[in-house]
Amino acid sequence: MRKFVSRLQLLRDQIRHRLGVILFDKPKPYSPLEPASIKHIVFLRTDAKLGDAFVSSFVFKDIKRYDPNIRISVVTAPNMRSLFLDHLGADSVIELRKRPSYKEITKACIQIGQCDLLVSLNPRPKMKDLYFLSQCQAKHIAGLDDSLRCVDIKLGQETQHLHFAQRFALLLEKMGIQATPQGYVIPQTEQSRLTAHQFLSQHNIEKYCVINGYGSGNARKLTGSSIENLVKIIKQQMPELSIVLISSPETSELVENNIASLNLDALHYNVSQSIFDIASIMATAQFTVSVDTATVHMATGLGVPQLAFYHDDQENFAQWHPNSPLSYTCIAEKDTIPDINQLNWADVEQKLSQLISRTNES
């Protein structure tokens, strides 16, 4: 049934995309990209995904290093405003809901005004994305759908086998900007560092690892049994290592219940109030284990060794792998319904052994 519903949703999206192309995809007058003339860049980031934000975070830093006077605007969801404006280096943020009305899109484009470059690296732009592209007063548009006539900087074919960070890096290089695609910016605050320090001191923790067993959607959530397996394997190989489980507000109660019902030899980082708190507890960990791409990319940016779990999807893995020499990965076995718990536990144990050996050597 779930597979049938997914197919219907895909068909619906394809029809909407085609209609959007017919209605909104209008060619722009040709003009060559002149890097020296670029003074205002707009990034369309209404997906509100933290992992995507961290993977592209180096872009703002590299642009400002190249020319501090280039204005960077980000169109994003309200809950992402502070991250981009206060921590990642955007000059202005235009708020737009994840599912905005056409009126709200028009208003946002008026607020942006004229810009030299609009960057929208959504591989499958939806109907309202196409409407945004048609309404934004951009001299150039960079995108991944090479078939769109409004996109004049076509990156789809040229970057199809590259990690998403490398896709952004190639765009910067076209602008004459040297890119640092592994230099993710993972912000922390004084308060988040203090929160982590107090938690570790309270529990007399010196060396520890962090486990995040919960990604977006049910297919990316570890069961209590899987988390129990991870805890046992780590404790067997390194008994003195403390284990800290992190959560979101939605999964906090689940973590507490798992620790109690399964008698897990682990602690819940239950004082976390923000993504900055998560970054600070990860920053001083010996290593992390995660099914969630946001914390995978955070570990990369923080330079923390990690074991990351992925579904058996080669295209997705090529674009979103950890992008770190300090990482190990395990791939869940394919099933009719994707389930991250379908792991080869012998492989997990081997990768954890390698990770712990590296930790002990450093």
C-alpha positions in Angstrom: 0.0 0.0 0.0 2.8 2.4 0.9 4.5 1.7 -2.4 1.3 2.4 -4.3 0.8 5.7 -2.5 4.4 6.7 -3.2 3.9 6.1 -6.9 0.7 8.2 -6.9 2.6 11.0 -5.2 5.4 10.7 -7.7 2.9 10.9 -10.6 1.3 13.9 -9.0 4.6 15.7 -8.7 5.6 14.9 -12.3 2.3 16.4 -13.6 2.7 19.5 -11.4 6.3 19.9 -12.6 5.3 19.6 -16.2 2.5 22.1 -15.8 4.9 24.5 -14.0 7.4 24.3 -16.9 4.6 25.1 -19.4 3.4 28.1 -17.3 6.5 29.5 -15.8 9.7 28.4 -17.6 10.5 31.4 -19.8 14.0 31.9 -21.3 16.1 34.8 -20.1 17.9 37.1 -22.5 21.5 35.7 -22.9 24.3 37.5 -21.1 27.7 35.9 -20.3 28.5 35.4 -16.6 31.0 38.1 -15.6 32.3 37.3 -12.1 33.5 40.9 -11.5 29.9 42.2 -12.0 28.3 39.9 -9.4 27.4 42.0 -6.3 24.2 40.3 -5.0 23.7 36.6 -4.8 20.4 35.0 -3.6 20.2 31.4 -2.4 16.8 29.7 -2.4 16.8 27.4 0.6 13.1 26.9 1.6 13.6 23.1 2.2 14.6 24.0 5.9 17.0 21.0 6.0 19.9 21.4 8.4 22.1 18.9 6.7 21.8 20.8 3.4 22.6 24.1 5.2 25.8 22.7 6.8 27.0 21.1 3.5 26.7 24.5 1.7 27.9 26.6 4.7 31.4 27.0 3.3 30.0 28.9 0.3 29.2 32.0 2.3 32.6 32.0 4.0 34.4 31.6 0.6 32.4 34.3 -1.1 33.1 36.8 1.7 36.8 35.9 1.7 36.8 36.6 -2.1 34.9 39.9 -1.8 33.4 41.1 1.5 31.2 43.5 -0.4 29.2 40.8 -2.3 25.7 40.8 -0.7 24.4 37.4 0.2 20.6 36.9 0.6 19.0 33.7 1.7 15.3 32.8 1.1 14.4 30.2 3.8 11.9 29.1 6.4 11.4 31.2 9.5 13.0 28.7 11.8 16.2 28.8 9.8 16.6 32.6 9.9 18.9 32.8 12.9 21.2 30.0 11.6 21.8 31.8 8.2 21.8 35.4 9.5 23.7 35.1 12.8 26.0 32.1 12.2 26.6 31.3 8.6 27.3 34.7 7.2 24.2 35.8 5.2 23.6 39.6 4.9 19.9 39.3 4.8 17.2 36.6 5.1 13.8 36.6 3.3 11.4 34.4 5.2 9.3 32.0 3.1 7.3 29.1 4.4 8.2 25.6 3.2 4.8 25.5 1.4 4.1 29.2 0.5 1.2 30.6 -1.4 1.9 32.2 -4.8 1.1 35.6 -3.2 3.8 35.0 -0.6 6.3 34.0 -3.3 5.6 37.2 -5.3 6.0 39.3 -2.1 9.4 37.6 -1.3 10.7 38.3 -4.9 9.6 42.0 -4.6 11.5 42.1 -1.2 14.6 40.7 -2.9 14.6 43.2 -5.7 17.2 42.8 -8.5 20.0 40.4 -8.0 22.9 39.2 -10.2 22.7 35.5 -9.4 19.9 33.2 -8.0 21.1 29.8 -6.8 18.5 27.1 -6.7 20.2 23.6 -6.5 17.0 21.6 -6.1 17.4 18.6 -8.5 13.6 18.3 -8.9 12.1 21.8 -8.7 8.4 21.8 -7.9 5.7 24.0 -9.5 6.1 26.8 -6.9 9.9 26.6 -7.2 9.5 27.3 -10.9 7.1 30.2 -10.1 9.8 31.7 -7.8 12.4 31.4 -10.6 10.0 33.2 -13.0 9.3 36.0 -10.5 12.8 36.7 -9.1 14.5 39.6 -10.9 17.8 37.7 -11.4 20.3 38.3 -14.1 21.5 34.7 -13.9 20.0 31.5 -12.5 22.1 28.5 -11.5 20.3 25.2 -11.2 20.5 21.4 -11.6 17.7 20.9 -14.0 19.4 21.5 -17.3 16.2 21.3 -19.3 14.8 24.5 -17.8 15.1 27.5 -20.2 15.3 30.0 -17.4 18.4 28.3 -16.0 21.4 29.7 -17.8 24.1 28.3 -15.5 23.4 24.6 -15.9 25.1 22.3 -13.4 23.0 19.1 -13.7 24.9 17.0 -16.2 28.3 18.6 -15.2 27.9 17.7 -11.5 25.6 14.6 -11.6 28.2 12.3 -10.0 29.5 14.8 -7.5 28.9 15.3 -3.8 26.6 18.2 -3.1 29.4 20.2 -1.5 31.4 19.8 -4.8 28.4 21.0 -6.8 28.4 24.3 -4.8 32.2 24.3 -5.2 32.0 24.1 -9.0 29.6 27.0 -9.0 32.0 29.1 -7.0 34.8 28.2 -9.4 32.7 29.4 -12.3 32.6 32.8 -10.5 36.4 32.8 -10.0 36.2 32.0 -6.3 38.4 29.4 -4.7 36.2 26.9 -2.9 36.8 24.9 0.3 34.1 22.2 0.1 35.2 20.4 3.2 35.3 23.5 5.4 31.8 23.2 6.8 30.8 25.9 9.3 29.2 24.2 12.4 28.2 27.0 14.8 28.3 26.8 18.5 27.6 29.4 21.1 29.1 30.2 24.5 25.9 28.9 26.1 25.9 25.7 24.1 29.6 25.0 25.1 28.7 25.7 28.8 25.7 23.4 28.6 27.8 20.5 27.2 30.6 21.2 29.8 28.2 21.1 32.7 26.5 17.9 31.5 29.8 16.1 31.2 31.0 17.4 34.6 27.8 16.5 36.3 28.1 12.9 35.1 31.9 12.7 35.5 32.4 12.0 31.8 35.9 12.3 30.3 35.8 10.2 27.1 32.6 9.4 25.4 30.9 8.8 22.0 27.6 10.2 20.7 24.8 8.1 19.1 22.0 9.7 17.1 19.5 6.9 16.3 16.8 9.1 14.7 16.7 10.7 11.2 13.7 12.2 9.4 10.9 9.7 8.6 10.3 6.3 10.0 12.7 4.6 7.5 15.6 6.4 9.1 14.9 5.6 12.8 16.7 2.9 14.7 14.6 0.6 16.9 15.4 0.2 20.6 16.8 -3.2 19.7 19.3 -1.7 17.2 20.4 1.0 19.6 20.8 -1.7 22.3 23.1 -3.6 19.8 25.2 -0.5 19.2 25.6 0.2 22.9 26.6 -3.5 23.6 29.2 -3.6 20.8 30.8 -0.3 21.9 30.9 -1.3 25.5 32.4 -4.7 24.7 35.2 -3.1 22.7 35.8 -0.1 25.0 34.2 -0.6 28.4 35.5 2.7 29.8 33.9 4.8 27.1 30.7 6.6 28.1 27.8 6.7 25.6 25.7 9.7 25.1 22.4 9.5 23.2 21.1 12.6 21.6 17.5 13.4 20.5 15.2 16.0 19.1 12.2 17.3 21.0 10.1 14.7 19.1 12.3 11.7 20.1 13.3 12.8 23.6 10.7 10.7 25.4 11.5 7.7 23.2 15.2 7.9 24.2 14.3 8.0 27.9 11.9 5.0 27.5 14.6 3.0 25.7 17.2 3.7 28.4 14.8 2.6 31.1 13.1 -0.4 29.5 16.2 -1.8 27.9 18.5 -0.9 30.8 21.0 0.7 28.4 24.4 1.6 29.7 24.1 5.1 28.2 23.1 8.6 29.1 20.5 10.9 27.5 21.7 14.4 26.6 18.4 15.7 27.9 19.5 19.3 28.4 19.8 20.0 24.7 17.6 22.9 23.6 19.0 23.7 20.2 21.2 22.5 17.3 24.0 24.4 18.9 23.8 22.3 22.0 24.0 19.2 19.8 27.1 20.6 18.0 28.8 21.3 21.3 28.3 17.8 22.8 29.5 16.3 19.5 32.6 18.6 19.2 34.5 16.9 22.1 33.3 13.3 21.5 35.7 10.5 20.6 33.4 9.6 17.7 29.8 9.7 16.7 27.4 7.1 15.3 24.4 8.5 13.3 21.6 7.6 10.9 20.8 11.3 10.5 22.5 13.2 7.7 22.4 16.5 9.6 24.6 15.1 12.4 26.7 13.2 9.9 27.6 16.5 8.2 28.1 18.2 11.6 30.6 15.5 12.6 32.4 16.2 9.3 32.5 19.9 9.9 33.7 19.4 13.5 36.4 17.0 12.4 35.0 14.2 14.6 35.5 10.5 13.5 32.2 8.8 12.8 30.2 5.8 11.7 27.2 6.7 9.4 24.3 4.5 8.3 22.8 4.9 4.9 20.1 3.3 2.8 21.1 1.3 -0.3 20.7 4.2 -2.7 23.8 4.8 -4.7 22.7 8.2 -6.2 21.8 9.5 -2.7 25.0 8.2 -1.2 27.1 9.8 -3.9 25.6 13.2 -3.2 25.3 13.1 0.6 28.0 10.8 1.9 30.0 12.1 4.9 32.7 13.8 2.8 35.3 13.1 5.5 38.4 11.0 5.7 37.5 10.3 9.3 34.3 8.5 8.4 33.1 4.9 8.1 29.8 3.9 6.6 27.4 1.0 6.7 24.7 0.4 4.2 21.3 -1.0 5.2 20.2 -4.0 3.1 17.6 -3.3 0.4 14.0 -4.2 1.3 10.6 -3.6 -0.2 10.1 -0.8 2.4 13.3 1.0 3.2 14.4 0.4 6.8 17.7 1.6 8.3 17.6 -1.3 10.8 18.3 -3.8 8.0 22.0 -3.6 8.8 24.7 -6.2 8.5 25.7 -6.3 12.1 29.0 -8.1 11.5 29.9 -5.1 9.3 28.7 -2.7 11.9 30.9 -4.4 14.5 33.9 -4.4 12.2 33.5 -0.7 11.4 33.1 0.2 15.1 36.2 -1.8 15.9 38.2 0.2 13.2 36.7 3.4 14.6 37.6 2.6 18.2 41.2 1.5 17.2 41.6 4.9 15.4 40.3 6.7 18.5 42.8 4.8 20.7 45.7 5.7 18.4 45.0 9.4 18.3 
